[in-house]
Amino acid sequence: MDELIARLVATVGVDRTAAEKAVGIILEFLHEEGPPDKVETLMARLPGARELVRGRTGSGAGGDATAAIGGIMGAGTRLMGVGLTMAQVQGVTKEVIAYAREKAGEDTVGEIVGAIPGLSQFV
């Protein structure tokens, strides 16, 4: 995950801590909302991804009120909760999905994105 985190810091301009938290939130969202078989394929091709999700699953960004908000809106709210602006949320999301496509392939990531309502308009 270090390669992706460094890429987010350089490309989007977020600090390392926020980038790491953001990747965890996005992967958790994909894990919860995406087709399990395709998400499993993605996780297998992203070293460190399972650990990030395992550390976050059910956490709702620290167990705060945003945990009650699900889906894409909940993920966006949690991303802004770690200090990202709306532009940074979009930038981070696009970079994470682009990185996922590089590592897991267009077919796998395309099926994940296509299966989650509303995600395609952010990537």
N, CA and C of each residue as an Amber inpcrd file, in Angstrom:
protein
   369
   0.8130000  -1.1920000   0.0000000   0.0000000   0.0000000   0.0000000
   0.8620000   1.2630000   0.0000000   2.1380000   1.0980000   0.3310000
   3.0170000   2.2650000   0.3680000   3.0860000   2.9820000  -0.9780000
   3.1020000   2.2160000  -2.0630000   3.1380000   2.8140000  -3.4020000
   1.9040000   3.6790000  -3.6430000   0.7360000   3.1650000  -3.2850000
  -0.5080000   3.9200000  -3.4650000  -0.5440000   5.1400000  -2.5650000
  -0.1420000   4.9900000  -1.3270000  -0.1460000   6.1230000  -0.3890000
   0.7720000   7.2320000  -0.9050000   1.9720000   6.8630000  -1.3460000
   2.9100000   7.8550000  -1.8870000   2.3240000   8.5410000  -3.1180000
   1.6480000   7.7820000  -3.9320000   1.0080000   8.3370000  -5.1360000
  -0.0670000   9.3590000  -4.7650000  -0.8460000   9.0670000  -3.7390000
  -1.8860000  10.0000000  -3.3030000  -1.2800000  11.2800000  -2.7380000
  -0.2120000  11.1390000  -1.9780000   0.4600000  12.3060000  -1.4210000
   0.9850000  13.1980000  -2.5550000   1.6260000  12.5780000  -3.5470000
   2.2180000  13.3340000  -4.6580000   1.1740000  13.8900000  -5.6240000
   0.1730000  13.0990000  -5.9360000  -0.7780000  13.4810000  -6.9770000
  -1.9130000  14.3540000  -6.4680000  -2.4710000  13.9900000  -5.3180000
  -3.6480000  14.6910000  -4.8020000  -3.2630000  15.7810000  -3.8090000
  -2.0960000  15.6220000  -3.1700000  -1.6370000  16.6420000  -2.2380000
  -2.1690000  16.4910000  -0.8240000  -2.5270000  15.2720000  -0.4480000
  -2.9640000  15.0210000   0.9230000  -1.7700000  14.5170000   1.7290000
  -1.8360000  14.6820000   3.0520000  -0.7280000  14.1710000   3.8500000
  -0.8380000  12.6520000   3.9790000   0.2520000  12.0520000   4.3870000
   0.3520000  10.5860000   4.4350000  -0.7120000   9.9510000   5.3340000
  -0.9380000  10.5290000   6.4870000  -1.9180000   9.9800000   7.4240000
  -3.3190000  10.0140000   6.8210000  -3.6880000  11.1480000   6.2320000
  -5.0110000  11.2560000   5.6020000  -5.1290000  10.2960000   4.4190000
  -4.0470000  10.1450000   3.6500000  -4.0640000   9.2320000   2.5060000
  -4.2860000   7.7980000   2.9660000  -3.5930000   7.4040000   4.0150000
  -3.7410000   6.0470000   4.5310000  -5.1580000   5.7920000   5.0350000
  -5.7020000   6.7460000   5.7820000  -7.0740000   6.6060000   6.2780000
  -8.0690000   6.5630000   5.1200000  -7.8410000   7.4010000   4.1150000
  -8.7430000   7.4540000   2.9660000  -8.7510000   6.1350000   2.2050000
  -7.5870000   5.5490000   1.9990000  -7.5130000   4.2550000   1.3090000
  -8.2730000   3.2020000   2.1160000  -8.1050000   3.2100000   3.4220000
  -8.8300000   2.2670000   4.2690000 -10.3350000   2.4300000   4.1450000
 -10.8060000   3.6650000   4.1240000 -12.2410000   3.9420000   3.9920000
 -12.7530000   3.4570000   2.6400000 -12.0200000   3.7490000   1.5830000
 -12.4560000   3.3450000   0.2430000 -12.4710000   1.8250000   0.1080000
 -11.4270000   1.1700000   0.5840000 -11.3940000  -0.2920000   0.5080000
 -12.4960000  -0.9190000   1.3610000 -12.7500000  -0.3410000   2.5110000
 -13.8420000  -0.8290000   3.3620000 -15.1740000  -0.6810000   2.6280000
 -15.3790000   0.4560000   1.9940000 -16.6040000   0.7000000   1.2300000
 -16.7610000  -0.3340000   0.1160000 -15.7040000  -0.5650000  -0.6450000
 -15.7640000  -1.5640000  -1.7180000 -16.0530000  -2.9540000  -1.1460000
 -15.4380000  -3.2640000  -0.0320000 -15.6340000  -4.5570000   0.6350000
 -17.0900000  -4.7420000   1.0570000 -17.6940000  -3.6830000   1.5810000
 -19.0750000  -3.7570000   2.0620000 -20.1040000  -3.7050000   0.9440000
 -19.8250000  -2.9650000  -0.1110000 -20.8290000  -2.6990000  -1.1350000
 -20.6400000  -3.4760000  -2.4400000 -19.4310000  -3.9360000  -2.7050000
 -19.1380000  -4.5810000  -3.9820000 -19.4580000  -6.0630000  -3.9970000
 -19.4280000  -6.6610000  -5.2020000 -19.6420000  -8.1010000  -5.3230000
 -18.4890000  -8.8520000  -4.6390000 -18.8000000  -9.7130000  -3.6690000
 -17.7560000 -10.3540000  -2.8580000 -16.6560000 -11.0480000  -3.6570000
 -17.0000000 -11.7580000  -4.7200000 -15.9750000 -12.4800000  -5.4780000
 -15.0030000 -11.5250000  -6.1690000 -15.5240000 -10.4480000  -6.7210000
 -14.6700000  -9.4740000  -7.4120000 -13.8320000  -8.6760000  -6.4180000
 -14.4320000  -8.3290000  -5.2870000 -13.6890000  -7.5910000  -4.2630000
 -12.5770000  -8.4740000  -3.6970000 -12.8450000  -9.7620000  -3.5380000
 -11.8220000 -10.6820000  -3.0510000 -10.6480000 -10.7410000  -4.0320000
 -10.9510000 -10.7750000  -5.3260000  -9.9030000 -10.7610000  -6.3450000
  -9.0780000  -9.4830000  -6.2330000  -9.7550000  -8.3610000  -6.0700000
  -9.0620000  -7.0820000  -5.9200000  -8.1750000  -7.0850000  -4.6820000
  -8.7100000  -7.5030000  -3.5620000  -7.9450000  -7.5060000  -2.3160000
  -6.7000000  -8.3920000  -2.4300000  -6.8310000  -9.5020000  -3.1270000
  -5.7010000 -10.4160000  -3.3030000  -4.5810000  -9.7820000  -4.1220000
  -4.9210000  -8.8170000  -4.9490000  -3.9220000  -8.1870000  -5.8180000
  -3.3850000  -6.8640000  -5.2840000  -3.8640000  -6.4650000  -4.1270000
  -3.3820000  -5.2350000  -3.4940000  -2.7430000  -5.5980000  -2.1520000
  -1.4320000  -5.7980000  -2.1400000  -0.7660000  -6.1530000  -0.8840000
  -1.0670000  -5.1310000   0.2170000  -1.4960000  -5.6250000   1.3580000
  -1.8080000  -4.7640000   2.4930000  -3.2660000  -4.3260000   2.5680000
  -4.0350000  -4.5930000   1.5110000  -5.4310000  -4.1480000   1.4730000
  -6.2740000  -4.8270000   2.5450000  -6.1120000  -6.1250000   2.6850000
  -6.9190000  -6.8600000   3.6800000  -6.6850000  -6.3260000   5.0920000
  -5.4420000  -6.0040000   5.3900000  -5.1270000  -5.4980000   6.7200000
  -5.7950000  -4.1440000   6.9620000  -5.8030000  -3.2900000   5.9490000
  -6.4690000  -1.9980000   6.0900000  -7.9590000  -2.1790000   6.3140000
  -8.5780000  -3.0670000   5.5570000 -10.0140000  -3.3100000   5.7090000
 -10.2910000  -3.9690000   7.0580000  -9.4970000  -4.9480000   7.4110000
  -9.6790000  -5.6490000   8.6870000  -9.6130000  -4.6640000   9.8530000
  -8.7430000  -3.6900000   9.7200000  -8.6040000  -2.6970000  10.7840000
  -9.7390000  -1.6910000  10.8300000 -10.5280000  -1.6190000   9.7640000
 -11.5930000  -0.6340000   9.6800000 -12.9940000  -1.2310000   9.7070000
 -13.1800000  -2.4650000   9.2500000 -14.5140000  -3.0230000   9.0710000
 -15.3480000  -2.8420000  10.3320000 -16.4940000  -2.2060000  10.1080000
 -17.4070000  -1.9530000  11.2100000 -17.0170000  -0.7540000  12.0580000
 -15.9280000  -0.1000000  11.6980000 -15.4630000   1.0030000  12.5400000
 -16.2410000   2.2740000  12.3030000 -16.7470000   2.4550000  11.0810000
 -17.4780000   3.6850000  10.8000000 -16.6690000   4.9090000  11.1520000
 -15.4220000   4.9090000  10.8070000 -14.5250000   6.0370000  11.0730000
 -14.4780000   6.3750000  12.5550000 -14.2120000   5.3650000  13.3440000
 -14.0620000   5.6170000  14.7690000 -15.3350000   5.4210000  15.5570000
 -16.3640000   4.8850000  14.9300000 -17.5970000   4.6180000  15.6410000
 -18.4370000   5.8600000  15.8780000 -18.1870000   6.9230000  15.1430000
 -18.9470000   8.1420000  15.3420000 -20.2890000   8.0890000  14.6080000
 -20.9860000   9.1950000  14.5680000 -22.3250000   9.2480000  13.9770000
 -22.3250000   8.9330000  12.4910000 -21.2070000   9.1050000  11.8050000
 -21.1770000   8.8160000  10.3630000 -21.3160000   7.3340000  10.0840000
 -21.1480000   6.5020000  11.0860000 -21.2890000   5.0640000  10.8940000
 -22.7050000   4.6990000  10.4680000 -23.6820000   5.5100000  10.8470000
 -25.0730000   5.2280000  10.5040000 -25.3780000   5.5550000   9.0460000
 -24.5430000   6.3480000   8.4080000 -24.7490000   6.7160000   7.0100000
 -24.0550000   5.6770000   6.1570000 -24.8150000   4.9950000   5.3220000
 -24.2320000   3.9390000   4.5130000 -23.9930000   4.3650000   3.0820000
 -23.5730000   3.4110000   2.2970000 -23.3880000   3.6190000   0.8710000
 -22.3480000   4.6590000   0.5400000 -22.4770000   5.1790000  -0.6530000
 -21.4940000   6.1280000  -1.1620000 -21.4940000   7.4350000  -0.3720000
 -22.6610000   7.8550000   0.1080000 -22.7240000   9.0880000   0.9070000
 -21.9770000   8.9130000   2.2280000 -22.1110000   7.7490000   2.8250000
 -21.4040000   7.4820000   4.0710000 -19.9010000   7.4830000   3.8730000
 -19.4600000   6.8640000   2.7670000 -18.0280000   6.8400000   2.4710000
 -17.5010000   8.2620000   2.2560000 -18.2610000   9.0580000   1.5100000
 -17.8480000  10.4430000   1.2790000 -17.7860000  11.2460000   2.5630000
 -18.7610000  11.0360000   3.4250000 -18.7860000  11.7220000   4.7130000
 -17.5920000  11.3170000   5.5600000 -17.2670000  10.0210000   5.5670000
 -16.1030000   9.5570000   6.3420000 -14.8060000  10.1250000   5.7600000
 -14.7160000  10.2120000   4.4260000 -13.5120000  10.7740000   3.8100000
 -13.3440000  12.2480000   4.1880000 -14.4280000  12.9950000   4.1790000
 -14.3360000  14.3990000   4.5940000 -14.0400000  14.4930000   6.0900000
 -14.4600000  13.4850000   6.8390000 -14.1970000  13.4520000   8.2730000
 -12.7250000  13.3000000   8.6270000 -11.9170000  12.7970000   7.6730000
 -10.4710000  12.7130000   7.9330000  -9.7450000  13.9520000   7.4270000
 -10.5360000  14.9510000   7.0090000  -9.9500000  16.2350000   6.6340000
  -9.8040000  16.4970000   5.1570000 -10.3850000  15.6420000   4.3100000
 -10.2830000  15.8690000   2.8700000 -11.3600000  16.8380000   2.4060000
 -10.9960000  17.6770000   1.4510000 -11.9860000  18.5310000   0.7990000
 -12.7320000  17.6950000  -0.2330000 -13.8120000  18.2160000  -0.7800000
 -14.5570000  17.4870000  -1.7980000 -13.6610000  17.1990000  -3.0080000
 -12.8380000  18.1510000  -3.4030000 -11.9200000  17.9330000  -4.5300000
 -10.9230000  16.8220000  -4.2130000 -10.4320000  16.7920000  -2.9860000
  -9.4990000  15.7340000  -2.5860000 -10.1950000  14.3790000  -2.5180000
 -11.4520000  14.3470000  -2.0640000 -12.2170000  13.0960000  -2.0430000
 -12.2910000  12.5280000  -3.4540000 -12.6290000  13.3780000  -4.4140000
 -12.7050000  12.9300000  -5.8080000 -11.3470000  12.4870000  -6.3210000
 -10.3150000  13.2670000  -6.0370000  -8.9740000  12.9260000  -6.4920000
  -8.4780000  11.6190000  -5.9110000  -8.6740000  11.4370000  -4.6140000
  -8.2450000  10.2070000  -3.9550000  -9.0200000   9.0170000  -4.5110000
 -10.3200000   9.1620000  -4.6500000 -11.1440000   8.0620000  -5.1590000
 -10.7100000   7.6710000  -6.5670000 -10.5060000   8.6520000  -7.4240000
 -10.0700000   8.3620000  -8.7960000  -8.7140000   7.6620000  -8.8130000
  -7.7870000   8.1140000  -7.9840000  -6.4590000   7.5050000  -7.9400000
  -6.5030000   6.0850000  -7.3930000  -7.3160000   5.8560000  -6.3530000
  -7.4220000   4.5110000  -5.7880000  -8.0070000   3.5580000  -6.8310000
  -9.0320000   3.9900000  -7.5380000  -9.6480000   3.1390000  -8.5630000
  -8.6780000   2.9220000  -9.7270000  -7.9490000   3.9450000 -10.1360000
  -6.9590000   3.7930000 -11.2060000  -5.8740000   2.7940000 -10.7920000
  -5.4110000   2.9050000  -9.5630000  -4.4070000   1.9780000  -9.0380000
  -4.9660000   0.5550000  -8.9960000  -6.2000000   0.4230000  -8.5610000
  -6.8510000  -0.8890000  -8.5190000  -6.9380000  -1.4920000  -9.9170000
  -7.2560000  -0.6660000 -10.9040000  -7.3150000  -1.1550000 -12.2870000
  -5.9450000  -1.6470000 -12.7540000  -4.9040000  -0.9310000 -12.3770000
  -3.5440000  -1.3370000 -12.7510000  -3.1760000  -2.6860000 -12.1410000
  -3.6030000  -2.9130000 -10.9090000  -3.2060000  -4.1190000 -10.1830000
  -4.1400000  -5.3070000 -10.4140000  -5.4470000  -5.0490000 -10.5640000
  -6.4190000  -6.1450000 -10.6560000  -7.0610000  -6.2690000 -12.0290000
  -6.8640000  -5.2770000 -12.8760000  -7.4230000  -5.3330000 -14.2190000
  -8.7570000  -4.6230000 -14.3540000  -9.0130000  -4.1830000 -15.5640000
 -10.2340000  -3.4360000 -15.8640000 -11.4940000  -4.2670000 -15.6390000
 -11.4630000  -5.5440000 -16.0060000 -12.6610000  -6.3710000 -15.8620000
 -13.1070000  -6.4610000 -14.4090000 -12.1940000  -6.7790000 -13.5280000
 -12.5330000  -6.9180000 -12.1070000 -13.0260000  -5.5990000 -11.5380000
 -12.2700000  -4.5380000 -11.7450000 -12.6330000  -3.2390000 -11.1700000
 -13.8880000  -2.6900000 -11.8380000 -14.0220000  -2.8930000 -13.1360000
 -15.2260000  -2.4460000 -13.8390000 -16.4790000  -3.0920000 -13.2850000
 -16.3990000  -4.3780000 -12.9680000 -17.5570000  -5.0640000 -12.3930000
 -17.8740000  -4.5570000 -10.9950000 -16.8410000  -4.2380000 -10.2260000
 -17.0720000  -3.6900000  -8.8830000 -17.7370000  -2.3240000  -8.9990000
 -17.1650000  -1.4490000  -9.8110000 -17.7110000  -0.0920000  -9.9700000
 -19.1400000  -0.1530000 -10.5100000 -19.3730000  -1.0290000 -11.4950000
 -20.6930000  -1.1390000 -12.0900000 -21.7480000  -1.6830000 -11.1390000
 -21.3270000  -2.4360000 -10.1450000 -22.2720000  -3.0440000  -9.2060000
 -22.6620000  -2.1320000  -8.0470000 -21.9290000  -1.0370000  -7.8700000
 -22.1910000  -0.1360000  -6.7380000 -22.8890000   1.1160000  -7.2550000
 -24.1570000   1.2910000  -6.8940000 -24.9170000   2.4530000  -7.3810000
 -24.2170000   3.7730000  -7.0800000 -24.0750000   4.5930000  -8.1210000
 -23.5290000   5.9260000  -7.9640000 -22.0180000   6.0420000  -8.0330000
 -21.2980000   4.9430000  -7.9100000 -19.8280000   5.0290000  -7.8650000
 -19.2440000   5.4710000  -9.1980000 -19.8270000   5.0450000 -10.2910000
 -19.2500000   5.3560000 -11.6050000 -19.1640000   6.8570000 -11.8580000
 -20.0210000   7.6410000 -11.2730000 -19.9530000   9.0870000 -11.5010000
 -18.8120000   9.7590000 -10.7360000 -18.1930000   9.0380000  -9.8190000
 -17.0580000   9.5840000  -9.0680000 -15.7090000   9.1250000  -9.6120000
 -15.7280000   8.1130000 -10.4630000 -14.4710000   7.5890000 -10.9850000
 -14.4740000   7.6980000 -12.4740000
